[in-house]
């Protein structure tokens, strides 16, 4: 049986989000409805100043996580180190994931980019992710991106019956290994 969940992992800059965009493009070509959020890194020179959230369902992009020096306003909350997160962007991403959960069928793909510090504590994208996980019995697919130190946290979200495939974002033969088993 093909995996219902694909976990793509790697360090910062390893290509996780690029893989997510490739997979969602492939899913759309194959007739899937795609929900959730993909993080797009924003650089100033070689310095990461933030991440924009891209919503594949609508094509909308908004600032999601940025360094404190780049943002202002009540919607920005402390994350870790120099970064702040946009409550509005997180809410929009969770809304998209909840919508996916309600519509979950064999032609639905939900994307979570990425499962990290907030999600491991039950915040951030976790509320929407948990709803999608509950709805997987109805079919559909779930793509989760994370760093290597969060793989075990993510795997614990699923029961033994859930078919999960774990792949490294920058593995040389990524597409040969994945084939058409997921999308």
VOBA-1610 file (N, C-alpha, C; in pm, whole numbers, padded with zeros to 5 digits, always signed):
BEGIN
Unk+00085-00119+00000Unk+00000+00000+00000Unk+00089+00125+00000Unk+00051+00224-00077Unk+00127+00349-00086Unk+00118+00429+00043Unk+00222+00507+00072Unk+00219+00589+00194Unk+00114+00699+00183Unk+00050+00726+00295Unk-00048+00834+00302Unk+00018+00961+00353Unk+00129+00945+00424Unk+00200+01058+00483Unk+00345+01054+00434Unk+00394+01170+00391Unk+00533+01184+00352Unk+00597+01289+00441Unk+00704+01250+00510Unk+00782+01343+00592Unk+00912+01370+00518Unk+00934+01497+00484Unk+01058+01538+00418Unk+01137+01619+00519Unk+01261+01576+00545Unk+01339+01642+00650Unk+01474+01688+00599Unk+01534+01776+00676Unk+01668+01826+00646Unk+01694+01954+00721Unk+01820+01998+00721Unk+01855+02123+00789Unk+01806+02245+00711Unk+01822+02363+00770Unk+01790+02488+00702Unk+01867+02493+00571Unk+01797+02529+00464Unk+01862+02544+00335Unk+01885+02416+00258Unk+01829+02304+00304Unk+01851+02175+00238Unk+01756+02149+00123Unk+01657+02236+00105Unk+01564+02219-00005Unk+01429+02160+00032Unk+01395+02160+00161Unk+01265+02105+00203Unk+01149+02177+00134Unk+01149+02308+00141Unk+01039+02385+00083Unk+01036+02374-00069Unk+01153+02367-00132Unk+01155+02345-00277Unk+01094+02210-00312Unk+01125+02108-00232Unk+01063+01977-00254Unk+00911+01986-00238Unk+00867+02061-00136Unk+00723+02076-00115Unk+00657+02140-00237Unk+00720+02243-00293Unk+00663+02308-00411Unk+00661+02212-00529Unk+00765+02132-00546Unk+00768+02034-00655Unk+00656+01930-00637Unk+00640+01883-00514Unk+00538+01781-00486Unk+00398+01839-00506Unk+00374+01962-00459Unk+00241+02022-00477Unk+00213+02050-00624Unk+00314+02091-00700Unk+00294+02110-00845Unk+00255+01978-00910Unk+00324+01873-00873Unk+00294+01740-00926Unk+00153+01696-00886Unk+00116+01725-00762Unk-00018+01689-00714Unk-00126+01761-00794Unk-00106+01889-00818Unk-00205+01966-00896Unk-00220+01910-01037Unk-00108+01876-01100Unk-00112+01816-01234Unk-00191+01686-01231Unk-00183+01613-01120Unk-00254+01486-01106Unk-00395+01501-01049Unk-00445+01625-01044Unk-00584+01647-01006Unk-00611+01663-00858Unk-00508+01681-00777Unk-00527+01700-00633Unk-00563+01845-00601Unk-00643+01861-00498Unk-00663+01992-00435Unk-00557+02002-00326Unk-00487+02114-00320Unk-00374+02128-00228Unk-00404+02239-00127Unk-00388+02206+00001Unk-00414+02299+00110Unk-00291+02308+00200Unk-00294+02406+00291Unk-00186+02421+00387Unk-00095+02535+00352Unk+00033+02522+00390Unk+00128+02632+00372Unk+00267+02578+00341Unk+00337+02652+00255Unk+00477+02626+00223Unk+00555+02750+00260Unk+00666+02732+00331Unk+00750+02845+00372Unk+00853+02876+00264Unk+00859+03002+00228Unk+00959+03047+00130Unk+01059+03138+00201Unk+01183+03096+00203Unk+01287+03172+00273Unk+01312+03304+00201Unk+01328+03411+00280Unk+01356+03545+00226Unk+01496+03584+00270Unk+01580+03614+00173Unk+01719+03649+00200Unk+01745+03796+00170Unk+01834+03853+00246Unk+01893+03983+00214Unk+02042+03953+00200Unk+02088+03947+00077Unk+02223+03899+00052Unk+02227+03751+00085Unk+02309+03714+00181Unk+02315+03574+00225Unk+02248+03552+00360Unk+02189+03658+00415Unk+02127+03650+00548Unk+01976+03621+00535Unk+01929+03522+00613Unk+01786+03494+00619Unk+01720+03599+00707Unk+01628+03675+00649Unk+01556+03776+00727Unk+01414+03732+00757Unk+01368+03625+00693Unk+01234+03579+00721Unk+01189+03467+00630Unk+01062+03433+00649Unk+00996+03331+00569Unk+00856+03379+00536Unk+00822+03373+00408Unk+00686+03403+00365Unk+00608+03273+00360Unk+00482+03279+00401Unk+00395+03164+00387Unk+00327+03170+00251Unk+00338+03064+00174Unk+00272+03052+00044Unk+00160+02950+00060Unk+00039+02989+00021Unk-00079+02904+00036Unk-00115+02847-00101Unk-00080+02721-00131Unk-00101+02665-00265Unk-00246+02663-00310Unk-00339+02660-00216Unk-00481+02656-00251Unk-00523+02786-00320Unk-00470+02899-00273Unk-00513+03030-00324Unk-00404+03102-00403Unk-00279+03061-00387Unk-00168+03132-00449Unk-00124+03255-00371Unk-00189+03279-00258Unk-00158+03394-00173Unk-00025+03373-00100Unk+00047+03484-00079Unk+00171+03482-00002Unk+00164+03591+00103Unk+00211+03563+00224Unk+00217+03665+00328Unk+00335+03639+00421Unk+00381+03746+00485Unk+00492+03732+00579Unk+00448+03642+00693Unk+00533+03542+00724Unk+00497+03446+00828Unk+00591+03451+00948Unk+00720+03442+00923Unk+00822+03447+01029Unk+00932+03540+00980Unk+00963+03641+01060Unk+01066+03739+01022Unk+01147+03778+01143Unk+01266+03832+01118Unk+01345+03885+01228Unk+01273+04008+01283Unk+01289+04030+01412Unk+01219+04140+01480Unk+01251+04275+01416Unk+01370+04290+01363Unk+01409+04418+01302Unk+01336+04446+01171Unk+01268+04347+01115Unk+01201+04361+00986Unk+01051+04386+00998Unk+00994+04372+01119Unk+00848+04379+01132Unk+00808+04465+01251Unk+00683+04506+01250Unk+00625+04575+01365Unk+00475+04551+01365Unk+00414+04568+01479Unk+00270+04550+01490Unk+00234+04444+01592Unk+00108+04450+01635Unk+00059+04360+01739Unk+00048+04214+01696Unk+00040+04191+01563Unk+00023+04053+01517Unk+00152+03972+01523Unk+00266+04037+01549Unk+00396+03970+01555Unk+00428+03930+01699Unk+00454+03801+01718Unk+00483+03745+01851Unk+00621+03681+01851Unk+00689+03681+01967Unk+00824+03621+01975Unk+00822+03472+01945Unk+00923+03428+01872Unk+00937+03286+01841Unk+01062+03233+01912Unk+01175+03235+01846Unk+01303+03192+01904Unk+01412+03281+01846Unk+01510+03308+01927Unk+01621+03391+01879Unk+01569+03525+01829Unk+01612+03567+01712Unk+01572+03698+01661Unk+01437+03697+01589Unk+01371+03581+01581Unk+01253+03569+01495Unk+01121+03595+01568Unk+01027+03649+01491Unk+00890+03673+01535Unk+00798+03599+01437Unk+00681+03557+01485Unk+00586+03495+01393Unk+00460+03579+01384Unk+00395+03572+01270Unk+00276+03649+01239Unk+00154+03564+01274Unk+00082+03605+01378Unk-00036+03528+01422Unk-00139+03514+01311Unk-00156+03618+01231Unk-00252+03616+01121Unk-00215+03509+01018Unk-00088+03501+00983Unk-00041+03403+00885Unk-00059+03261+00939Unk-00029+03240+01066Unk-00047+03108+01128Unk-00195+03072+01129Unk-00281+03168+01160Unk-00425+03143+01159Unk-00472+03105+01018Unk-00425+03178+00917Unk-00464+03147+00779Unk-00419+03006+00740Unk-00299+02969+00779Unk-00248+02835+00748Unk-00332+02728+00818Unk-00365+02750+00945Unk-00449+02655+01017Unk-00588+02646+00955Unk-00643+02760+00913Unk-00774+02759+00847Unk-00770+02673+00721Unk-00662+02685+00644Unk-00649+02605+00522Unk-00638+02456+00556Unk-00564+02423+00660Unk-00552+02283+00702Unk-00684+02227+00752Unk-00759+02307+00827Unk-00890+02263+00876Unk-00985+02241+00758Unk-00979+02330+00659Unk-01061+02311+00539Unk-01024+02180+00470Unk-00894+02152+00460Unk-00850+02025+00401Unk-00907+01907+00479Unk-00906+01917+00611Unk-00958+01809+00695Unk-01106+01784+00666Unk-01183+01891+00647Unk-01326+01876+00618Unk-01352+01815+00481Unk-01262+01841+00387Unk-01282+01795+00249Unk-01200+01671+00214Unk-01130+01616+00311Unk-01032+01510+00286Unk-01093+01394+00209Unk-01032+01366+00094Unk-01065+01249+00014Unk-00939+01208-00063Unk-00951+01113-00152Unk-00834+01059-00223Unk-00761+01161-00309Unk-00823+01275-00339Unk-00760+01377-00424Unk-00732+01506-00346Unk-00704+01493-00216Unk-00670+01608-00133Unk-00530+01588-00076Unk-00449+01694-00084Unk-00316+01696-00024Unk-00307+01814+00071Unk-00266+01787+00194Unk-00241+01893+00292Unk-00091+01902+00315Unk-00040+02026+00323Unk+00104+02050+00338Unk+00130+02130+00465Unk+00224+02084+00547Unk+00266+02156+00668Unk+00416+02182+00657Unk+00451+02310+00637Unk+00591+02351+00624Unk+00617+02463+00722Unk+00671+02442+00836Unk+00724+02315+00875Unk+00682+02285+01017Unk+00695+02159+01056Unk+00672+02117+01194Unk+00799+02151+01271Unk+00787+02241+01368Unk+00906+02286+01440Unk+00880+02310+01587Unk+00949+02408+01639Unk+00948+02443+01782Unk+00806+02464+01834Unk+00727+02548+01767Unk+00591+02577+01814Unk+00502+02452+01807Unk+00509+02381+01697Unk+00422+02265+01676Unk+00452+02154+01777Unk+00577+02137+01812Unk+00615+02034+01911Unk+00553+02063+02047Unk+00514+02188+02069Unk+00451+02229+02195Unk+00300+02247+02183Unk+00245+02209+02067Unk+00100+02217+02047Unk+00052+02350+01992Unk+00142+02434+01945Unk+00104+02566+01892Unk+00138+02573+01744Unk+00140+02694+01689Unk+00175+02712+01549Unk+00077+02641+01458Unk+00126+02554+01372Unk+00043+02481+01276Unk-00015+02353+01335Unk+00016+02324+01460Unk-00029+02199+01522Unk-00182+02183+01522Unk-00261+02286+01555Unk-00407+02265+01556Unk-00461+02217+01421Unk-00419+02280+01313Unk-00464+02238+01180Unk-00410+02101+01142Unk-00284+02077+01174Unk-00222+01947+01146Unk-00298+01835+01217Unk-00332+01855+01342Unk-00401+01749+01418Unk-00537+01718+01357Unk-00606+01820+01305Unk-00735+01798+01239Unk-00717+01716+01111Unk-00612+01747+01035Unk-00585+01671+00912Unk-00555+01525+00948Unk-00474+01503+01050Unk-00439+01366+01090Unk-00565+01288+01127Unk-00656+01352+01201Unk-00783+01287+01238Unk-00865+01248+01116Unk-00853+01326+01008Unk-00937+01304+00890Unk-00875+01208+00788Unk-00753+01161+00811Unk-00685+01077+00712Unk-00757+00945+00684Unk-00842+00902+00775Unk-00919+00780+00750Unk-01007+00794+00627Unk-01042+00920+00593Unk-01124+00946+00475Unk-01044+00948+00346Unk-00915+00921+00355Unk-00829+00923+00236Unk-00741+01046+00237Unk-00686+01077+00122Unk-00602+01195+00108Unk-00458+01170+00147Unk-00379+01276+00133Unk-00235+01270+00158Unk-00193+01387+00246Unk-00085+01366+00321Unk-00031+01469+00408Unk+00120+01476+00389Unk+00170+01595+00360Unk+00313+01621+00345Unk+00357+01709+00460Unk+00454+01660+00538Unk+00506+01736+00653Unk+00655+01756+00633Unk+00700+01880+00650Unk+00841+01912+00643Unk+00891+01942+00783Unk+01012+01897+00814Unk+01069+01921+00946Unk+01220+01907+00940Unk+01283+01947+01047Unk+01427+01922+01061Unk+01444+01783+01121Unk+01563+01728+01107Unk+01588+01590+01150Unk+01557+01568+01297Unk+01579+01669+01382Unk+01555+01651+01525Unk+01407+01648+01562Unk+01318+01670+01465Unk+01174+01666+01491Unk+01106+01543+01431Unk+01180+01457+01362Unk+01119+01341+01297Unk+01045+01254+01398Unk+01107+01222+01510Unk+01042+01137+01610Unk+00915+01201+01663Unk+00917+01332+01687Unk+00796+01402+01732Unk+00683+01384+01630Unk+00716+01399+01503Unk+00616+01387+01398Unk+00564+01244+01390Unk+00653+01147+01393Unk+00610+01007+01384Unk+00516+00968+01497Unk+00536+01026+01615Unk+00449+00994+01730Unk+00305+01044+01710Unk+00282+01128+01612Unk+00147+01179+01587Unk+00057+01074+01521Unk+00116+00968+01466Unk+00042+00871+01387Unk+00031+00737+01457Unk-00078+00665+01427Unk-00091+00530+01481Unk-00013+00433+01392Unk+00000+00311+01438Unk+00081+00211+01368Unk+00029+00178+01229Unk-00100+00194+01207Unk-00160+00157+01079Unk-00133+00260+00969Unk-00100+00382+01007Unk-00077+00487+00908Unk+00053+00459+00832Unk+00043+00459+00701Unk+00161+00436+00616Unk+00237+00568+00601Unk+00359+00572+00657Unk+00441+00693+00658Unk+00573+00664+00588Unk+00613+00755+00500Unk+00742+00747+00433Unk+00825+00867+00478Unk+00949+00844+00518Unk+01039+00951+00563Unk+01154+00960+00462Unk+01175+01083+00410Unk+01280+01104+00310Unk+01359+01230+00341Unk+01487+01226+00309Unk+01573+01342+00326Unk+01557+01433+00204Unk+01538+01563+00228Unk+01511+01658+00120Unk+01618+01660+00013Unk+01743+01652+00054Unk+01851+01669-00043Unk+01913+01538-00090Unk+01842+01426-00072Unk+01898+01300-00120Unk+01905+01302-00272Unk+02014+01251-00324Unk+02043+01260-00467Unk+01934+01197-00554Unk+01884+01082-00515Unk+01785+01012-00596Unk+01643+01026-00540Unk+01611+01145-00490Unk+01482+01171-00427Unk+01365+01123-00514Unk+01359+01170-00638Unk+01244+01137-00724Unk+01243+00991-00765Unk+01360+00932-00787Unk+01365+00789-00819Unk+01315+00707-00702Unk+01352+00748-00580Unk+01309+00676-00460Unk+01160+00694-00434Unk+01110+00815-00454Unk+00968+00842-00429Unk+00882+00782-00539Unk+00927+00793-00662Unk+00848+00743-00775Unk+00710+00804-00774Unk+00609+00721-00800Unk+00471+00771-00795Unk+00397+00711-00676Unk+00473+00673-00573Unk+00412+00607-00457Unk+00329+00701-00371Unk+00359+00832-00374Unk+00288+00925-00285Unk+00183+01006-00361Unk+00221+01067-00469Unk+00127+01148-00550Unk+00129+01095-00692
//
